Amino acid sequence: MNRLKDKVAIVTGSTSGIGIGIARLFAAEGAHVVVCGRREAKGQAVVDRITAEGGKASYHFLDLTDMSTIEKLINDTVETYGKLDILVNNAANVGLPDGRVDEVTLEMWDAIFASDLRGTFYAIRCALPHMQKNGGGSIINIGSMASCGGDLGATAYASAKAGVDMLTRSVALQYGKENIRCNCVRPGLIVTPENDAYVSQTVKDIFLSNIMVNRYGCPEDIGHACVYFAADESYFVTGQILTVDGGMNFHAPTVAQFREAGSRTW
């Protein structure tokens, strides 16, 4: 406990899903968490839950596609609390139309990149001067295992998340000497209260057959990784991309089929 004592942390997209898991664990470790998103009622509910659990949190409006709200979020946080120690770029608009290369229009491509890469870039850009003035900070980007390999659809999404990977490395390289670290967490299949009903059992079974542990991921799995990257104990860790997917992407793609056939290999 208290690994983030007295640190000020912004967790974008923390009114639902993975963001709630990150925000609650940060608060449990002593941080003051700025919960943000477009839905004030849901955001305030997260704040109320955190404070009921003994943590410190406040809500701020954020629309990831409106750059002025990103700038206001960063500036208001520093004005209110005097500093910004941690920025978690978790927010993304889910459910945007995507597909194969021949199906994706320029409008679809631009919408996904605006949601999943442009907003992340601009939040970092706005946070950097404050972290520089503060003598350092930790930036954590939430990527996706979609950037680990090709996909039958999700072309724009996977490309944008691959951009998040490289943005992470660029920030780590360019600002490390100013004690600003930047790392990325790539979630695998994370089942949340919001998406549980929409993820079919067939999809769950496909994932579970390829996951090397005995359950799907949950928001707290991502939260624990983020706590490590946010805490001072990871000072010597930067520019890293950690895939938190139950081991799905480290093995040969034929493992699930061989296991079902009762064979070890070939």
N, C-alpha and C positions, 0 to 999 in steps of 0.2 A: 504494500500500500504506500501511498504518498510518493510514488515515482514521478509524478507530475505536479508535485506540490507547488502552489502559487504560480503556475504557468497559465498563460492565457491562450486558449485554443479555439480556432474557428473550424467547424466541421460542416462543410457545405452539403446540402442535400440530407440533412439529419432530421427531417420530419417523418421519415419512414425507413424501413428496411435496414440495410447495412449501416446507414448513417446513424440510426438510433443506437445500434450496438456499439459503434465507435464512441459516440457521445457519452453513453452511460459508463463505459469503462474508463474513459478519460476523467470523468467527474469522480468516479470511485477512487481514482489514483491522485485526486487532489487538485485537478485543473479547474479553472473557471471556463466553462464551455459555452461558446456562442453557437446556439442551434439556429440553423437558417434554412429557408426554403420559401416557396410561394404560398404555402397554406398555413396561415397564422394560427388557426385553431389547433391543427395537428402539432405545429411547432410548440405552442404553449402547453399542450398536453405532455410533450416530451420534457419540457422544462419543469412542469409540475411533478412529473415522475422522478426526475433527477433530484429535485429539492426534497421530495418526500423520502428519498433514499439517503439524504444527508449531504448531497452534492451541491455544487454551485453552477447555475446555468442561467442564460437569458436568451431571448428570441430576437432575431433580426430578419427582416424580409430580404429575400434574394430571388431574382429571376436570372438564371444563368445565361439567357440569351440577351439580356439587357446589360450592357457593359457598365452603365451608370450605377446600377444597383450593386455590382461587384465592388466598384470603387467606393461607394458609400458604406458598404459593409465593412471593408477594411479600415477606412478612415474613422468611422464611428466607433469601432472596436478599440482602436488605439486611443482615440480621444476619451473614451469612457474608462478604460482600464490602464492606460498609460503605456501599453506595449502590446506586441503580438509575438508569442513564442512559437506557436505551432499553427500550421495551415494544412488542413486535410481537404484535398480536392476530390470529393466523392460525388458531387451532384452531376446528374446527367438526365436528359429527358428520355424516358424509356418508351418503347413501343413505336418509335418513329419508323416509317416505311423504309424497307431495305430490300436487298435481293441480290441476284446474279448481276454481273457487270452489264449485261445487255438489258437488264430490267431497271437499273438505277438511273434516274434522271439527275441532271445537274442540281435541280432543286432539292431532291432527296439527299444527294451527296453533301450539299452545302448545309442543310439542316442538321445532319448528324455531326459534321465536323464542327459546326457552331456550338452544338451541345456538348460534345465529348472531347474536343481539343481546344477550340478557341477560348472557351470560358476558363478552362484550366490554365492556359497560357496567360490570360489577362489577370486572373487572380494572383498568380505568382508575380507577375510584373508589378501589380499594385502593392503586394506584400513586401517585396524586396527592400525598398527604401527604409521601411520601418524596422525590418530585421537587421539591416546594416547599421542603423542608428542604435539599435538595442544590443549590438555586439554579437548577433547570431540568431539562429532559429532552426527549426526543422520543418521541411515541407514534405508532405506525403501525398503522392498521387495514387488514386485508385484506378488501376488499369483493368485488364480483363485477360483471361486465358484465351480469348478469341485472337489475341495477337501472337499466340504461340505457333499457329499454323493456319493453313488455308481452310476455307469453309465453303459449304455448298451454297450458302446464301450470305447474309450479313456482311457483304463486301465493304460497304462504307464504314460500318461499325468497327470491323476488325482493323481496317486501315487507320481509322482515327485513334483506336487504342494502341496500335503500333506507334503512332505519333506520340502518344503519351509516354511510351517507353523511352523514346529518344529524347523527348523534352526533359525527362527526369535526368538522364545522363548529362545533357547539356547544362542544366542548372547546377548539378553537382560539380561539374568541372569548372564552371565559370565563377562560382561563388563560394567554393569550399574554403579558400584561404581567408574568407571573411566569417568563418564559423557558421556558415549556412549550409546545412546538409539537405539533400533531396533524395528520397527513395520512393519506390513504387511497390504497391501490393496488387497482385493480380488474383482476384477471386475466381474460384471455380464455380460449380453449381452451389449457390447459396439459397436455401429455401427460407423465405421470410413469411410473416403473416400476410403480407400483401400479395405475394406471387404464388403461394402454395396452391391455391385453387386453380391457377392458370397453367401450372406445369403438369402436364399429363403424366399418368402413371407410366406410360410407355417411355417417355423421356426420362423420368426418374430411374426406371429400370436400366435403360441404356447407360446412363451416367454411373449408376451404382456398380454395374458390371465392370466398369473401367476404373473406378475409384479403388485405391489400395487399402482403404480403411473401411469400417463397417457402417458408415452413415454419410448423409449429405452434409454440406457445410451449413453453418448458421452465422448470423451477423456477428456474434461474439468471436468466432474464429478470425474474422478480419480485424475486429477490434483489438484483440490481443497482439496481433502483428503490428498494428498501428501504435499501440502503447509502447512497444519495444523501440520502434523507429523514432517515436517522439521523446523518449526518455534520454537522460544524459548518459545512461549506460551504453548507448549505441553511438557515442561520439565518433568512434573510429569507423563507422559504417555509413557510407554514402555512395550514391550512384548505383544502388543495388535494386534489382527487380525480383521480388519474392513472390513466387506463385503458390498461393494457398488454395490447393485444389484436391487435397486428399491423395496426392500422388498420381493424379490422372495423366499428367503430361510427361512424366519422366520415363515411362516404359515403352516397349515396342507396341505398335498399334494393334498387334494380333493377340495380345495377352488374353483379352476377354474371350475370344473365340476358342483359343487353345484350352483355356480353363474349362469352358463349357464342354469341350470335346473330351475332357479328362486326360489331356496330354500336356507335358511340360513344355515342349517346343517342337518345332519342325514336324 
